[in-house]
Amino acid sequence: MNYLHTMVRVRDLHESLDFYCNKLGLAEVHRIESEQGRFTLVYLAASGDVEAAKAGQSPLLELTWNWDPEEYSGGRNFGHVAYRVEDIYGLCESLQAAGVTINRPPRDGHMAFIRSPDGISIELLQADGALEPKEPWASMENTGSW
């Protein structure tokens, strides 16, 4: 398992980039803009980790800016921590057997979400691309929020 990123939602992308990059010293290493989803994702690395982050060898801070204004309360601006895993189906099976709820099953063979006992959302991402969808995961519904 590899620690990938921590996601936080931001209300003003320019203000947040000024804080994280210009003041704190992080560097932007990757950006995704989705017109259909109406969001921008900006991945930041600590200044000493830029090259390692570009190679996928250092964790990132993901800033998520939803284009439609929203006020975040109750910690909703903190999104999740993410880990790359070798076998998403095997890990989800062992988690489920240990009593962990799979909130967002890996229906696509790529991504799943669980929650810690304190309600922290944890994203699990399949290493080296998605696995073939398979049951019971492919038809499993979401449970709760993630």
Stockholm file with secondary structure:
# STOCKHOLM 1.0

chainA/1-146         MNYLHTMVRVRDLHESLDFYCNKLGLAEVHRIESEQGRFTLVYLAASGDVEAAKAGQSPLLELTWNWDPEEYSGGRNFGHVAYRVEDIYGLCESLQAAGVTINRPPRDGHMAFIRSPDGISIELLQADGALEPKEPWASMENTGSW
#=GR chainA/1-146 SS CEEEEEEEECSCHHHHHIIIIIITCCEEEEEEEETTTTEEEEEEECGGGHHHHHTTCSCEEEEEEESSCCCCCTTTTEEEEEEEESCHHHHHHHHHHTTCCEEECCTTSSEEEEECTTCCEEEEEETTSCCCCCTTGGGCCCCSCC
#=GC SS_cons         CEEEEEEEECSCHHHHHIIIIIITCCEEEEEEEETTTTEEEEEEECGGGHHHHHTTCSCEEEEEEESSCCCCCTTTTEEEEEEEESCHHHHHHHHHHTTCCEEECCTTSSEEEEECTTCCEEEEEETTSCCCCCTTGGGCCCCSCC
//
